[in-house]
Every structure is written in C-alpha cells, then in structure tokens.
Amino acid sequence: MRKKDSRDTVMLDEDDVIVLDNVTHVYTNALVLRNVSLRIKRGEFVFIVGASGSGKSTLIKLLLREIVATKGGVYVLGENLSTMKHRRVPAFRRRLGVVFQDFRLLKDMNVYENVAFAQRVTQVPNAKIEKSVPTILKYVGLAGKYKAKPRQLSGGEQQRVALARALVNKPEILLCDEPTGNLDPANSQEIMRLLDVFNQRGTTVVVVTHNKEIVDQMQKRVITVHKGVIESDIESGEYEAGEYDYEI
C-alpha cells in the first residue's frame, strides 16, 4: 500500500526506506546529480558504483542530510529530508549506521569505548551498554581486543570497530562509503561478509565502492552512476566497467 507525502506528490510504499524523487544537486554552479530517481526497499543490499566524481558521495551526503538537494525529494525512513528542520537532524541520524573509508575512530578511546560512545550519545543506560557492546564486538571478531587503542589495531580491525560502532544501536539502514578502500583483499572480504550477515538479519545495506571484484562476487543489486545520472540499476548484477570507469 502506498501513501502520499502531504508535502508533495511522491507516493511512498510502506517498505520503501530510501526514495529519491527526481533529485538534482548543484555545487557552486557545477551540476553533480541530474534528475535522479530510485527506490530502495527494506532489507535490500545495494551497491552504488561509478567513477570518481560521478556523484556517489553526494548521494550519501543527501541520505545523511549533510546537504539538501537543490531540487527534488529525498525520503529516508519515511522522512522528507528536503523539508526536515535542522533541529530534527541529530535524532534522524541516530536511526542510521554509517561506515567510512577512513574509520573515524576516536584515537584516545579504546575499542570498547569507541563502540560504547555511539550508545552514550543516545543516552542508552549503562547496564544495556555493558551487554550490547561485548555482544557486537564478539559478532565482528574483536572480543579479545576491547582494551586496545586504534593505533594498536590493523586497518581491517579498525574497520571492524567502525562497523561495530555503526551497528550497536541496531540501525534500520547501514550506509557505507568506500568501506574497503583502505583494506587489503582478505580484510575487504571479511568486512563484506559481515555486512552480508547483518543484511540477512534485516538491516538495509547501501555500499558505495570502487571494488569491482567484491561487487562481481556478491551479486547484489548494483546501481551505476555516471556523470550525475543513474546509468543502470541491475538486480544481482556486476560492476559494469566502461571507458569512463577509472580513478581521477
């Protein structure tokens, strides 16, 4: 069953967790996205691929409400981000998990504290934190590293801490911006295995990546962005390389 958002004409399905409706975005007179429309359903695993500068990172920023689309509607978890008041943004972001290429761990905190921090900012009771943090660290294979500082960890371990932090609050959507960009193939495979596990448990996963090998291997939905437009959207697809598909 679809419902109409009262502020515009887009129709939302009950299982739509991300909807972009004819979105255009311009940075200082540079057109980055042009008339982009897409829908991502609850429980999907989606790769967003394309060359550097194609608009992939802009899509992530729109979904996080770091920026507001120049034109069109952006809807995440039923909320219209284009009309969302600034004071509502922190509460909205707590419903999401985010993993970045550069980990973004708090260097002065150990592994346990880094993950617990995500719950403390949402005022989760200490008793619950003391149960949930060890549980999520066990899931990502870091139960024995909880006292370690980020500098004592490998890149793969740091990214697993970042993943644990993103997942500890059981977000409905997990957004990953180049999560394997700084990792070797073995650690990249492990991160993607973990993402797949949590997706199978119900978390909607959206991954921006340049890693063709992983995309081809996992056979998930693949959205290809080229020069600000969606060039293809394929179920159980592969990374469609073209003459424009290279690092800038």
C-alpha positions in Angstrom: 0.0 0.0 0.0 1.3 3.4 -0.9 0.8 6.7 0.9 1.2 10.2 -0.4 3.5 12.5 1.4 1.4 15.5 2.4 4.0 18.0 1.3 4.4 16.8 -2.3 3.2 14.3 -4.9 5.6 11.3 -4.3 3.9 8.0 -3.4 5.7 6.0 -0.7 5.4 2.3 -0.2 5.4 1.0 3.4 8.6 -0.9 2.7 10.4 2.0 1.0 13.3 3.0 3.2 15.1 5.2 0.7 13.4 7.2 -2.1 14.9 9.8 -4.4 12.4 11.5 -6.5 13.7 13.5 -9.5 16.7 14.8 -7.5 19.1 17.4 -8.9 22.0 18.8 -6.9 24.3 21.7 -7.9 27.6 22.7 -6.1 28.6 26.3 -6.9 27.2 26.1 -10.5 28.6 22.6 -11.0 25.8 20.1 -11.7 26.6 16.9 -9.7 23.3 15.0 -9.9 20.6 15.3 -12.5 17.1 14.1 -12.2 18.0 11.0 -10.2 15.1 8.8 -9.0 15.5 5.5 -7.2 13.8 3.3 -4.5 15.5 1.0 -2.0 13.3 -1.4 -0.1 13.6 -2.5 3.5 16.2 -5.4 3.7 17.9 -4.8 0.4 21.7 -4.9 -0.1 22.6 -2.3 -2.7 26.0 -1.3 -4.3 26.4 2.2 -5.7 29.3 2.2 -8.2 30.8 4.6 -10.7 33.9 6.7 -11.4 35.2 9.3 -9.0 33.3 12.5 -9.5 30.2 10.7 -10.7 28.0 11.8 -7.8 28.2 8.7 -5.5 29.4 10.6 -2.4 26.9 13.3 -3.0 24.2 10.6 -2.8 25.5 9.5 0.6 25.6 13.1 1.9 22.0 13.6 0.8 20.9 10.4 2.6 22.7 11.6 5.8 21.1 15.1 5.4 24.6 16.6 5.4 23.4 18.6 2.3 19.9 19.3 1.0 19.0 18.6 -2.7 18.8 21.6 -4.9 15.7 20.1 -6.5 13.5 17.1 -5.9 12.6 14.9 -2.9 14.8 12.8 -0.7 13.0 10.4 1.7 14.7 8.2 4.2 12.7 6.0 6.7 9.6 7.9 5.7 11.1 11.3 6.5 11.3 14.1 3.9 14.9 15.3 4.2 14.3 18.2 1.9 11.9 19.8 4.4 13.4 18.5 7.6 14.1 21.1 10.3 17.7 21.4 11.4 16.8 20.5 15.0 15.4 17.2 13.8 18.6 16.1 12.0 20.5 14.6 15.0 17.5 12.4 16.0 17.1 11.3 12.4 20.8 10.3 12.1 20.6 8.1 15.1 18.3 5.8 13.1 21.2 5.2 10.7 24.6 3.4 10.9 27.5 4.9 8.9 30.9 3.4 8.0 33.6 5.5 6.2 36.7 4.6 4.4 39.0 6.3 7.0 37.4 4.6 10.0 36.9 7.8 12.0 37.6 6.2 15.4 38.3 8.3 18.5 42.1 7.8 18.9 42.2 8.4 22.7 39.5 5.8 23.4 39.9 2.0 23.3 37.8 -0.3 21.2 35.1 -0.8 23.9 34.8 3.0 24.5 34.6 3.8 20.8 31.7 1.5 20.4 30.0 2.5 23.7 30.3 6.1 22.6 27.7 5.6 19.9 25.2 4.5 22.6 26.2 7.1 25.2 25.3 9.9 22.8 21.8 8.4 22.5 21.6 8.1 26.3 21.4 4.3 26.4 21.6 3.1 30.1 25.0 1.9 31.2 23.5 -1.6 32.1 22.4 -2.0 28.5 25.8 -0.7 27.1 27.6 -3.3 29.2 25.7 -6.0 27.5 25.4 -4.7 23.9 29.0 -3.6 23.3 30.6 -7.0 24.2 27.9 -8.7 22.1 28.6 -6.7 18.9 32.4 -6.9 19.4 32.0 -10.7 19.5 30.0 -10.6 16.3 32.7 -8.7 14.4 35.5 -10.9 15.9 37.0 -8.4 18.3 36.0 -9.8 21.7 39.7 -10.0 22.7 40.6 -6.5 21.6 38.3 -4.4 23.6 41.1 -2.7 25.6 43.2 -1.9 22.5 43.5 1.7 21.2 43.0 2.2 17.4 46.8 2.7 16.8 47.3 -0.9 18.1 45.0 -2.3 15.5 45.4 -3.3 11.9 43.3 -1.5 9.2 40.9 -4.4 9.0 40.5 -4.5 12.8 39.8 -0.7 12.8 37.2 -1.0 10.2 35.5 -3.8 12.2 35.4 -1.5 15.2 33.8 1.2 13.0 31.3 -1.4 11.8 30.5 -2.5 15.4 30.0 1.2 16.3 27.7 1.7 13.4 25.6 -1.4 14.2 25.5 -1.3 18.0 22.3 0.7 18.0 20.6 -1.7 15.6 20.1 0.9 12.8 17.4 0.3 10.1 19.9 1.4 7.4 23.6 1.0 7.2 25.4 3.4 4.8 29.0 2.5 3.8 31.2 4.9 1.9 34.1 3.0 0.4 34.3 0.7 3.5 37.1 -1.4 1.9 39.1 1.4 0.3 42.0 1.2 2.7 42.0 -2.6 3.2 43.8 -5.5 1.6 41.7 -8.2 -0.2 41.4 -10.5 2.8 40.2 -7.8 5.1 37.9 -6.5 2.4 36.3 -9.9 2.1 35.8 -10.1 5.8 34.1 -6.7 6.0 31.8 -7.6 3.2 31.0 -11.0 4.8 30.0 -9.1 8.0 27.8 -6.7 6.0 26.1 -9.6 4.4 25.4 -11.3 7.7 23.8 -8.2 9.2 21.8 -7.6 6.0 20.4 -11.2 6.3 19.3 -10.2 9.8 17.2 -7.4 8.4 19.4 -4.3 8.1 19.2 -2.5 4.8 22.8 -2.0 3.5 23.9 0.6 0.9 27.6 0.4 -0.1 29.4 3.0 -2.2 32.5 1.3 -3.7 35.1 1.0 -6.4 35.9 -2.6 -5.6 34.9 -4.4 -8.8 35.9 -7.8 -7.5 33.7 -7.7 -4.5 30.7 -6.3 -6.4 31.0 -9.0 -9.0 31.4 -11.7 -6.4 28.4 -10.8 -4.2 25.8 -10.5 -7.0 23.7 -7.9 -5.2 21.7 -5.0 -6.7 24.1 -2.7 -8.5 23.3 1.0 -9.3 25.8 2.6 -11.6 26.1 6.4 -11.5 27.8 8.2 -14.4 28.1 12.0 -14.7 25.4 12.6 -12.2 22.7 10.2 -13.6 21.8 6.6 -13.0 23.1 4.7 -16.0 22.0 1.3 -14.9 20.2 -0.4 -12.0 20.5 -4.2 -12.1 19.3 -6.9 -9.7 22.0 -9.5 -8.9 24.4 -7.5 -11.1 28.1 -6.9 -11.6 30.3 -3.8 -11.8 29.8 -2.5 -15.3 33.1 -1.1 -16.3 33.3 1.3 -19.2 35.6 3.8 -20.8 34.7 6.3 -18.1 35.2 3.9 -15.2 38.6 4.9 -13.7 40.0 6.8 -10.8 40.5 10.6 -11.3 
